[in-house]
Amino acid sequence: MDALTIVTLALFALMIIAWVVLPSTGTETVVQDELLTGVAAPAASAQ
Amino acid sequence: MDAINGADTAWVLIATALVMLMTPGLALFYGGMVREKNVLSTIMHSFFILALVSVQWVLWGYTMAFGPTVGGIIGGLNWIGLNGVGLEPNPDYAATIPHQAFMVYQMMFAVITPALISGAFAERKRFKAFVVFSLLWATFVYAPVAHWVWGVGGWIRTMGALDFAGGTVVHITSGVSALVCALVLGKRLGYGKEPMAPHNATMTILGTALLWFGWFGFNAGSALGSGGLAVSAFVTTHLAAAMAALTWMTASWIRHKQPSVLGAAAGAVAGLVAITPAAGFVTPTSALIIGFLGGLGCFIAVEMVVRGRVDDALDVFGVHGIGGAIGAIATGIFATKAINPAGNDGLLYGNPGLVVTQIIAVLAVALYAAGVTFILLKLIDVTVGIRVSSDEEEKGLDASQHGETAYQS
């Protein structure tokens, strides 16, 4: 395995870890609304 | 006489059509990001340039870019009106396809480059000023720089700089010129005070998809043949776009707490820009790293431009200017003759001199594009007038410049 492949693997692994651990406030909002009202929050507008 | 190769010719014609599709794709990419009252005018910028520059290219643009060199600075007018540009191959540029196939392929690059700039002056530039600017810019910026970098005898090509598909010729010229446009025109009315959110993000995503699709023609077509080099460029192009989309999305997630859809789209474009000069010179893993650098570098650049209160409306400088520079310099680092013997080895393969050459090319092209763009804008401002009135801007350019509206409520 060459150095470029090792670097690429490391970058990809770091990103995967980030996706798992980073908070996602949008998802939390939808879940919370569903728990409170039983109705999913409206989809986020592009606006 | 060189023989025409059917497979090479077929691939270059297909690639030409793919690159042509990028300009309407750009129209949708930009059109979705402006406000509802300016969507038609923004789309019109790209569509109109497709027609305008096609005619300009045949009449004088092509010969200025690729005609017999005049001191390494500009192509001679020998091929004006395509005089002498026939169906026989021109071995100086592509020995196995008709000269006209090469000419029309290059035409599509000349078309999309000024269209890229339009993102910087969206929502506030007069249409007639845009027409004059685009024609003059294609003539006095694009054609000379294309000659420097790609023309036989062009001084940057002679110096040994590498640009496989237009990192300097297309993206640095357009990106730097876009920044000058944004500075000269000034901010949109209400910039920073009222929301200017994209009016249709789905349109932008569709535009991104068309750009990504067309970019295979842009980069793999630049092999000017249907062999292994085209395959290599095809693979690196896709990998860089993918990696940059992941990188930008991750960066925006860290910075803004959510994974942005538009961020992923902008990241893909940033990766496509960054790999453009390197596509035919680097390995797949190098392409992934270039995609990472392009995605992260362009994300930071766009954030800095916004923080600097410069109204580059659709992030042309951050994505194309910076992405092009990152790609050009990365070519000096990652290029290897193992992929393309006609290229050169870069820093990682024992030739640090190529990085220096690439940096000189980047600086020369950026300075020239910025200077000439500034002069053109000032000339147009004192003659035609460059910016719409406040009333026209409030009303929207669709109504004030074109007498039409995109949506009937």
Boltz contact constraints between the chains, C-beta under 6 A:
constraints:
  - contact:
      token1: [A, 4]
      token2: [B, 285]
      max_distance: 6.0
  - contact:
      token1: [A, 4]
      token2: [B, 286]
      max_distance: 6.0
  - contact:
      token1: [A, 5]
      token2: [B, 285]
      max_distance: 6.0
  - contact:
      token1: [A, 8]
      token2: [B, 285]
      max_distance: 6.0
  - contact:
      token1: [A, 8]
      token2: [B, 288]
      max_distance: 6.0
  - contact:
      token1: [A, 11]
      token2: [B, 292]
      max_distance: 6.0
  - contact:
      token1: [A, 15]
      token2: [B, 246]
      max_distance: 6.0
  - contact:
      token1: [A, 15]
      token2: [B, 250]
      max_distance: 6.0
  - contact:
      token1: [A, 18]
      token2: [B, 250]
      max_distance: 6.0
  - contact:
      token1: [A, 22]
      token2: [B, 253]
      max_distance: 6.0
  - contact:
      token1: [A, 25]
      token2: [B, 257]
      max_distance: 6.0
  - contact:
      token1: [A, 26]
      token2: [B, 258]
      max_distance: 6.0
  - contact:
      token1: [A, 46]
      token2: [B, 198]
      max_distance: 6.0
  - contact:
      token1: [A, 46]
      token2: [B, 201]
      max_distance: 6.0
  - contact:
      token1: [A, 47]
      token2: [B, 197]
      max_distance: 6.0
